[in-house]
Amino acid sequence: MTIVEPVDTRTKYTGSRVRRTEDPRLLAGRGQYIDDLTVPKMIEAAVLRSPMAHARITSIDVSRARELPGVFDVITGEDLAAVAGQQPVIWLPIPDQRIAKTYALAVDRVRWVGQAVVAVVAVNRYVAEDALELIEVEYEPLPVVANLDAALAPGAPKLYDDWPDNVSGSHSYQFGDAEKAFASADVVVSGTFDHGRAFGCPLEPRGCIVTWDSFADTLDIHLSTQSPNLARDLMCEVLGVPVHKIRVRTPNLGGGFGNKFDFYGEEVIAAVLSRRTGRPVKLIEDRVDSFFATSHSRDQRMDFEMALSNDGTILGLRGTAYGALGGALGTVGAGPCWASVLTCMGPYNIPNLDVTVKVVMTNRSPYGSYRGWGAPKGNIVHERLIELAARELGMDRLEIRRKNLVAPDQFPHFSGAAFTYDSGRYADCLDLAISKVEELGWLERQAQARAEGRSVGIGYSFHIEPSAYGPSRIMNLVGLQHSGFDEVTVRMDSVGKVTVYSGQINMGQGTDTIYAQLAADGLGIPMDDVVVVTGDTDSCPYTGYGTGGSRAAPLGGAAIQRATGRLQAKILRVAAELLEASADDLEIVDGQISVRGTSGKSVSTRDVGDAAYRRLLDRLPEAEMPTLEEVDVFDPPNMATSYGCTALLVEVDRQTGMVSLLDCLQAHDCGTVINPMLVDGQLAGGLAQALGGALLEELVYDEEGQLRTASFMDYLLPTATDIPPFHFYHQETPAPDIPGGIKGVGEAGTIAGVSLVGSAVDDALSDLGVAVKRFPVTPPRLLDLIRDAQSGKEGSL
């Protein structure tokens, strides 16, 4: 007798390469961004910025600007401070940290080039810009501390007179006995690793349109932001307007990269101008503004050492991460610098730690969010030190990694500093990457190139990505002054179609698509029957932290799965009444509901919608409430840790210092993969940004605090010709604390890229014994390094 198993004919969207639902409208030019919007009676503002890195403001004369035809209003820092509070800081991970706050407009002192001093609002941006040229500001120059060394030097000029020095705060984490581990070690390797200052450069600069209705005392804000609920809350704090009277709407976002997570002074300036003039005010930064006023990041020095035994076992890690903050704290304060210390042990089992974060004020633009946050700098520490140790011990660098990786049976694994990793198969991921390097023929390509006298190297970097930033109670304990949960509403209407309302923001990562995939699978309906709505604090639910920290898929996705599970149960109960059957025996397949395993009578989700909304008397079960809607709030008990091993093939031209990227692959594990195509896109985009940061991008300041790379002529972004082919290979280790097993992936690509380039360049120049320690690895720096190594000097950059 042959037993035929029933065939599951249901459409399954999760795990499929579904094209992004948002693309057709955007590709057709039908997207709507901040600068596309106009509202009745709107006027436009512009900002006058300080040309001085550090100075007292001795006088401001705005009389000529006020007289210019078309000008509605001009405000100074004193005007604004009379009606608005200081700019908020939401992340304070360092106990007793000194808070260097500021107002949206400087009041009596400027502390970085580009700090906002005066704002003008006029009939249009052109008139506003003309008015700026009529404003006269007199400054009394003050001594400048333009970099970390200058700020920490004994007797250095102070940015804040009531502070004893320029250190905003310092905090250490100890685990085990680091002193004993280093005393007993066979080998100790050390390095001082510098990462230059950078920022995200979204295609669309920041902007807002603010309407302050003085009769209703309400604020209606169109804002280019990743975190509309956070912006609403912080606007409430700064302006004293109750949250329920503030509406934030976010149109399409032309990229975010963390830059649009932070809360900026320009939103406050626009709101105050709108209140004073009684008109809606648009304030859009131009590209010059963005170089000075959009959050900078990455600017850190990592001074660390690692202790090992002769067999390559890591015994301990200790050191200090110095963050070169700006003239005031940004929205996230020292958060990214703190995160670099919490990730500096990476995927390795390091039993003894003594690590410190120290953040220092400098006369530079404020430090804020950028994709990857602190993890890229933490990755530099563990990956660069492991490769230095392999060289010192004469061991294979991959074997040292394998020996020290956390094993599957050691999860959950406490890292030694705040984070607990949830799950992983790290050694399997490493082996997957190694096998793909061999399959792609890299070893043969390298051997052939070297035989021809060319310098070709292979680099490796293993990263961990703390994702699903959201355990509110945990994050509150480590200094986040805000919640991290996620909330969704899933509603089926009277004709059986579904709308998912989320507080997350779609900024190119495909949130609308994956949410529709999850909702369709959760309800058993066609994906075309699902619409996703985001970007309006009045109609969409509250999302505490916003879109950042690789939260959208694990938190929003988990909430959708839980909500659709409950909603499906109600749909089946209503359908059971219509079919005169038991709900336990029913299933939904592509929107049709029938008894499982039969081909008899069925009803559609449209029939169920009709019963729940319209024909209640004779079709809706008496015990059921009308309508079909479920709300879910998900606050995970722990973060979810994604991870991956990346390999890079490069060629170094020893005559010019140019590094050519030949090929790149990443073996990656983000738990359950919702949409492989979108995951690959996230990894590729992140790697492109990281490789740009490793080789090209740097915001360079001179000794007077002047930004010397303030345009795309000097601040170099990678182009398609600079980026190598990418190959991605996935394994899936579900997240145990997230329904559906989903881990985040939005920042994974950015984390490994910088140390990866260092590893590959070292390998290409292995005969010289160089060790790259300063990033970006620009051609002049690398050429100096090569020449020093050839002349017998210490070969480290």
SVG drawing of the C-alpha trace seen along z (x, -y; Angstrom):
<svg xmlns="http://www.w3.org/2000/svg" viewBox="-29 -98 96 100">
<polyline fill="none" stroke="black" stroke-width="0.4" points="0.0,0.0 1.4,-3.4 0.7,-6.3 0.4,-9.6 1.3,-12.5 -0.9,-15.6 0.7,-18.3 1.0,-21.8 -0.3,-24.1 -0.1,-27.3 2.0,-30.1 5.0,-30.7 6.6,-34.1 9.1,-34.0 12.4,-32.9 11.6,-33.9 13.4,-36.4 10.4,-38.7 11.0,-42.0 10.5,-45.1 6.9,-46.3 8.0,-50.0 10.4,-50.0 8.0,-50.6 6.7,-53.9 10.3,-55.1 11.7,-54.0 8.9,-55.8 9.8,-59.1 6.7,-59.0 8.4,-59.1 7.8,-62.1 10.6,-63.5 10.7,-66.5 11.8,-68.9 8.9,-67.8 6.4,-69.0 4.7,-72.3 2.0,-73.5 -0.1,-76.6 1.6,-79.9 5.0,-78.1 8.1,-80.2 11.7,-79.1 14.6,-79.4 18.4,-79.4 21.1,-79.2 24.2,-81.3 27.0,-79.1 30.2,-80.0 33.4,-80.3 35.3,-79.9 36.1,-76.7 36.2,-78.3 35.2,-81.9 33.1,-84.2 30.2,-85.9 30.7,-89.6 28.0,-91.1 25.4,-90.2 23.8,-92.9 20.8,-91.6 19.3,-95.0 20.2,-95.0 18.9,-91.4 15.6,-92.3 15.2,-95.2 15.7,-93.1 12.4,-92.8 11.0,-89.3 12.4,-88.6 9.9,-87.6 12.0,-87.1 15.6,-86.7 16.4,-85.0 19.6,-84.7 20.6,-82.3 19.3,-84.5 15.9,-84.7 15.7,-81.0 16.9,-80.2 14.1,-82.4 11.5,-80.0 13.3,-76.6 15.3,-74.3 18.7,-72.8 19.3,-70.0 18.6,-66.7 20.9,-63.7 19.2,-60.3 22.2,-58.0 24.3,-58.4 26.1,-55.0 28.9,-56.6 28.1,-57.1 28.6,-60.7 29.4,-61.9 29.6,-65.7 26.9,-66.8 28.1,-69.3 24.8,-70.5 23.9,-73.4 21.0,-75.2 19.9,-74.9 21.5,-78.3 24.7,-79.3 24.1,-81.8 27.4,-83.3 30.1,-81.0 30.8,-78.8 32.7,-75.5 32.9,-74.2 33.0,-75.4 29.5,-75.2 27.7,-75.7 24.4,-77.5 24.5,-81.2 21.6,-83.0 18.5,-81.9 16.6,-83.8 13.2,-83.0 12.0,-84.6 9.7,-84.2 12.0,-81.7 15.4,-80.1 17.1,-82.5 16.1,-85.6 17.0,-83.9 20.5,-83.2 20.9,-86.8 19.8,-88.0 22.5,-85.8 25.2,-87.8 23.8,-91.0 24.3,-89.7 27.3,-91.0 28.8,-88.8 31.9,-89.7 33.9,-87.0 36.6,-86.9 38.8,-83.9 39.6,-81.4 42.3,-78.7 41.4,-75.6 41.7,-72.0 41.2,-70.4 42.0,-66.8 42.3,-64.2 45.9,-64.8 45.4,-68.5 42.3,-68.0 44.1,-65.6 47.4,-67.5 48.3,-68.8 47.1,-72.4 45.0,-72.1 42.5,-75.0 39.1,-73.9 35.9,-73.9 33.8,-74.4 35.2,-76.7 33.5,-75.0 35.1,-71.6 38.5,-70.6 39.5,-69.3 38.0,-68.2 37.1,-64.7 33.3,-64.3 33.5,-60.9 35.2,-57.5 34.0,-54.1 35.7,-50.7 34.4,-47.1 36.3,-44.3 35.7,-40.6 37.9,-37.8 41.4,-38.9 43.1,-40.7 46.2,-41.6 46.9,-38.0 46.2,-36.9 48.7,-39.3 51.3,-38.4 51.1,-34.7 50.9,-35.2 53.5,-33.8 52.8,-36.5 51.4,-40.0 50.6,-41.9 49.5,-45.5 48.4,-48.2 47.0,-51.7 44.4,-51.8 43.0,-55.1 39.7,-55.4 39.3,-58.8 36.2,-60.9 33.4,-60.1 29.7,-60.5 26.9,-58.7 26.3,-61.0 22.7,-60.0 21.6,-61.0 18.9,-63.2 20.1,-65.8 18.1,-66.4 15.1,-68.7 11.8,-69.6 8.6,-71.6 7.1,-72.8 3.6,-74.3 2.9,-75.8 -0.8,-76.5 -0.9,-79.1 -4.7,-78.9 -4.7,-75.1 -1.1,-75.2 -0.2,-72.2 2.9,-71.3 2.6,-69.6 6.0,-68.4 7.1,-66.9 10.5,-65.5 13.2,-63.5 13.8,-61.1 14.4,-57.5 12.7,-58.0 9.4,-60.0 8.2,-59.0 11.5,-59.9 11.5,-63.2 8.0,-63.9 9.0,-63.1 12.2,-65.3 10.4,-68.2 8.0,-68.0 10.9,-68.2 12.6,-71.1 9.5,-73.3 7.1,-72.3 4.3,-71.3 2.4,-68.2 3.1,-65.1 -0.5,-64.7 -0.4,-68.1 2.7,-67.2 2.3,-65.2 5.4,-64.0 5.0,-62.8 7.9,-61.2 7.7,-60.9 10.1,-58.9 13.6,-58.9 16.5,-59.2 18.8,-57.2 19.4,-57.5 22.4,-55.5 21.9,-56.6 22.4,-60.3 18.6,-60.8 18.1,-59.0 19.5,-61.9 17.5,-64.9 18.9,-68.2 18.6,-71.8 17.2,-72.7 13.9,-71.2 13.7,-73.4 14.7,-76.5 12.0,-75.9 9.4,-75.4 10.3,-78.6 10.3,-80.5 6.9,-79.1 5.5,-80.2 7.0,-83.7 5.8,-84.2 2.5,-82.3 3.5,-80.6 4.7,-77.0 8.6,-77.0 10.7,-74.8 14.3,-74.3 16.4,-72.0 20.1,-71.7 22.2,-72.0 25.2,-69.7 27.6,-72.3 25.5,-72.4 25.5,-68.7 29.3,-68.4 29.2,-70.6 25.7,-70.0 24.9,-66.4 26.3,-64.0 29.9,-63.0 31.1,-59.6 33.9,-56.9 36.5,-59.3 38.2,-57.0 41.5,-55.8 41.6,-52.2 44.7,-51.6 44.6,-47.8 46.6,-44.8 45.9,-41.0 47.5,-38.3 47.8,-34.7 49.4,-31.4 51.9,-29.8 49.1,-27.6 47.1,-30.7 44.6,-30.6 43.5,-34.2 43.9,-34.8 42.9,-38.4 42.2,-41.8 42.7,-45.2 42.8,-48.8 41.1,-52.1 38.8,-53.4 39.1,-57.2 36.2,-59.0 36.9,-62.4 33.6,-64.0 32.7,-67.4 32.0,-70.7 28.7,-69.4 27.1,-66.1 24.9,-64.8 21.6,-63.0 23.2,-59.7 26.0,-61.2 28.9,-58.7 26.8,-55.8 28.7,-54.7 32.1,-55.0 30.7,-52.9 29.4,-50.3 32.9,-49.9 34.2,-48.8 31.2,-46.4 32.1,-44.7 35.9,-44.7 36.0,-41.0 34.0,-40.0 33.0,-36.4 35.8,-35.1 35.8,-33.5 38.0,-35.9 38.0,-35.0 39.7,-38.2 38.9,-41.8 39.8,-45.3 38.4,-47.7 37.7,-51.4 35.8,-54.0 37.0,-57.6 35.2,-60.4 36.8,-63.8 35.4,-67.1 37.1,-68.7 36.4,-71.7 34.7,-69.6 31.1,-69.0 29.1,-66.9 29.5,-63.1 26.4,-61.0 25.0,-58.0 26.3,-56.2 25.6,-52.7 27.4,-50.2 27.6,-52.6 30.6,-51.5 30.9,-47.9 33.3,-48.7 35.8,-50.1 35.4,-47.2 35.9,-44.8 39.2,-46.6 40.5,-45.7 39.9,-42.0 40.6,-41.3 43.8,-43.3 45.2,-42.0 44.5,-38.4 46.4,-38.9 49.3,-40.5 49.3,-37.5 49.4,-35.0 52.4,-36.8 54.1,-36.8 53.3,-33.1 54.0,-31.9 50.5,-30.5 47.7,-30.5 45.5,-33.5 42.4,-31.4 43.4,-28.7 43.8,-31.2 40.3,-32.5 38.8,-28.9 40.5,-28.0 38.9,-30.9 35.4,-31.1 32.5,-30.7 31.2,-27.1 27.5,-26.3 27.1,-24.7 28.4,-27.8 25.3,-29.9 23.9,-32.1 27.4,-33.5 28.1,-36.6 30.8,-38.6 32.2,-40.0 30.9,-43.6 27.1,-44.0 26.1,-42.0 25.0,-38.4 25.1,-36.6 22.1,-34.5 23.1,-31.8 25.5,-30.9 27.6,-28.4 30.7,-30.6 33.1,-27.8 30.7,-26.6 30.5,-30.2 34.3,-30.5 34.6,-27.2 31.9,-28.2 33.9,-31.4 37.2,-29.5 35.5,-26.9 34.1,-29.6 37.5,-31.3 38.9,-28.0 35.9,-27.4 36.3,-30.8 39.9,-30.1 41.4,-33.0 44.4,-31.0 45.3,-30.2 44.8,-33.8 47.0,-35.0 49.7,-32.4 49.7,-33.3 49.8,-37.1 52.7,-36.7 54.6,-34.6 54.2,-37.6 55.6,-39.9 52.2,-41.5 51.2,-42.1 47.9,-40.3 46.5,-39.5 43.6,-37.8 42.0,-39.4 39.6,-38.0 37.4,-39.5 34.9,-37.9 32.2,-40.2 29.4,-40.1 26.4,-42.4 24.3,-43.1 20.9,-43.6 17.3,-44.0 18.2,-46.9 15.1,-46.9 15.2,-45.2 14.0,-48.4 14.8,-47.4 18.3,-46.3 19.0,-49.3 17.7,-51.7 20.2,-50.1 23.1,-50.9 22.1,-54.6 19.5,-54.8 16.9,-57.3 14.2,-55.9 12.3,-52.7 13.2,-50.2 10.0,-48.1 8.2,-47.9 4.4,-48.1 2.3,-47.1 -1.4,-47.1 -2.7,-44.5 -6.2,-45.2 -8.3,-43.2 -11.1,-45.3 -14.6,-44.6 -13.5,-43.1 -10.8,-40.9 -7.8,-43.1 -5.1,-43.8 -3.2,-46.9 -0.1,-46.7 0.6,-49.9 4.1,-50.3 6.2,-53.0 9.3,-51.8 10.5,-53.9 11.3,-52.5 14.5,-54.2 15.5,-51.7 16.0,-48.5 12.7,-47.0 10.6,-47.1 7.4,-47.4 8.2,-44.3 9.2,-42.0 6.3,-43.2 3.9,-42.2 5.7,-38.9 5.4,-38.1 1.7,-39.3 0.7,-37.3 2.3,-34.1 0.8,-34.8 -2.7,-35.1 -2.5,-32.7 -3.5,-35.4 -1.9,-36.6 0.9,-39.2 -0.9,-41.6 -3.7,-41.8 -1.4,-43.5 -0.6,-47.2 2.0,-48.6 1.6,-52.1 4.4,-53.9 5.6,-57.4 2.8,-59.2 2.8,-59.4 -1.0,-60.1 -2.0,-57.0 0.9,-54.6 1.7,-53.0 4.5,-54.0 8.0,-52.7 10.3,-53.7 13.8,-53.8 12.9,-54.3 14.5,-52.6 18.1,-51.9 20.1,-49.2 19.0,-46.6 15.5,-46.5 13.0,-46.6 13.0,-42.9 13.5,-41.2 11.2,-43.5 8.7,-44.7 8.7,-41.2 8.1,-39.5 5.3,-41.8 3.6,-41.2 3.9,-37.4 2.4,-37.5 -0.4,-39.9 -1.3,-37.9 -1.3,-34.7 -4.0,-36.1 -5.9,-37.7 -5.8,-34.4 -7.4,-32.6 -10.3,-35.1 -10.7,-34.8 -11.0,-31.1 -13.5,-31.4 -15.7,-33.6 -15.2,-31.3 -16.2,-28.3 -19.5,-29.9 -20.0,-30.5 -19.0,-26.9 -20.7,-25.3 -17.4,-23.6 -14.8,-23.6 -12.2,-26.4 -9.5,-23.7 -10.2,-21.9 -9.9,-25.0 -7.0,-26.4 -6.5,-29.5 -4.8,-29.0 -4.3,-32.1 -7.3,-33.8 -9.7,-30.8 -10.8,-29.1 -11.9,-25.5 -11.8,-22.3 -8.2,-21.0 -7.6,-18.2 -11.0,-18.5 -12.1,-20.1 -15.6,-20.9 -17.2,-24.2 -15.1,-27.2 -15.4,-30.9 -13.1,-33.8 -11.5,-36.4 -13.9,-38.8 -16.8,-36.7 -15.2,-36.9 -14.7,-40.7 -18.3,-41.1 -19.4,-39.1 -17.1,-41.1 -18.0,-44.6 -21.4,-44.6 -23.7,-41.6 -23.1,-41.1 -26.5,-39.8 -26.6,-36.7 -23.0,-36.0 -20.7,-37.0 -20.5,-34.6 -22.2,-36.1 -19.1,-35.9 -16.9,-37.8 -16.3,-41.5 -16.9,-43.2 -14.0,-44.2 -10.8,-42.3 -7.8,-44.0 -4.9,-43.0 -2.2,-45.1 1.1,-43.7 3.9,-45.2 7.2,-43.3 10.0,-44.1 12.5,-41.3 14.1,-39.8 17.5,-40.0 19.2,-41.3 19.8,-39.0 23.4,-38.6 24.0,-38.2 27.5,-37.3 29.6,-36.6 33.0,-36.0 34.1,-38.2 37.0,-37.6 38.5,-40.1 41.0,-39.8 43.1,-42.9 46.0,-44.0 48.5,-46.7 50.5,-48.8 53.8,-49.3 54.7,-52.2 51.6,-54.3 50.1,-52.9 46.8,-52.2 44.7,-49.3 42.5,-47.6 39.6,-45.5 39.3,-42.4 36.7,-40.2 34.7,-39.9 32.6,-37.3 30.7,-37.0 29.4,-34.0 26.6,-35.3 24.0,-34.2 21.1,-36.5 18.8,-33.8 15.7,-33.2 16.1,-34.9 12.9,-36.6 14.0,-37.8 17.4,-36.6 17.5,-39.2 17.0,-42.1 19.5,-40.6 22.1,-40.4 21.3,-44.0 21.8,-45.1 25.1,-43.3 26.3,-44.7 25.4,-48.3 27.0,-48.0 30.2,-46.6 30.4,-49.3 30.2,-51.9 32.7,-50.1 35.2,-49.8 34.8,-53.4 35.6,-54.2 38.6,-51.9 40.2,-53.4 38.8,-56.8 36.5,-58.7 37.8,-61.0 36.7,-64.4 40.1,-66.0 40.5,-69.0 43.5,-71.2 45.1,-72.6 42.7,-75.5 39.7,-73.3 38.8,-74.1 37.3,-71.2 39.5,-70.7 37.3,-68.1 34.0,-69.9 32.9,-68.9 32.8,-65.8 35.9,-67.1 37.9,-66.2 35.7,-63.8 35.8,-60.8 33.0,-58.3 33.4,-55.0 31.9,-54.6 30.8,-51.4 34.3,-51.2 35.9,-51.0 33.6,-48.2 34.5,-44.6 32.0,-41.8 30.2,-40.5 29.2,-36.9 27.0,-36.1 26.4,-32.7 23.8,-32.2 23.4,-29.8 20.5,-30.2 20.8,-29.8 17.4,-31.1 17.4,-33.7 16.0,-31.9 14.5,-35.1 12.8,-36.4 9.5,-34.9 10.3,-33.5 14.1,-33.3 14.8,-36.6 18.1,-38.5 19.0,-41.9 21.1,-42.5 21.1,-46.2 24.5,-47.0 26.4,-43.7 28.2,-44.8 29.7,-47.9 31.2,-46.2 33.9,-44.0 35.0,-46.1 37.7,-48.3 39.7,-45.6 39.1,-43.4 41.1,-45.9 43.9,-46.0 44.1,-42.2 44.2,-42.0 46.8,-44.8 49.0,-43.1 48.8,-39.9 49.6,-41.5 52.7,-43.1 53.5,-40.2 57.2,-40.1 57.6,-43.6 56.1,-42.8 53.7,-45.8 50.7,-46.2 48.0,-48.7 46.8,-50.5 45.4,-53.7 42.3,-54.1 41.4,-55.1 44.4,-53.5 44.8,-56.3 47.5,-55.9 49.9,-58.5 49.7,-56.8 50.2,-53.3 53.1,-54.5 54.8,-56.0 54.3,-52.7 55.8,-50.7 58.8,-53.0 59.4,-52.9 59.2,-49.1 61.6,-48.9 64.1,-51.2 63.9,-49.1 61.7,-51.4 58.8,-50.0 56.2,-48.8 53.0,-50.0 50.6,-52.7"/>
</svg>
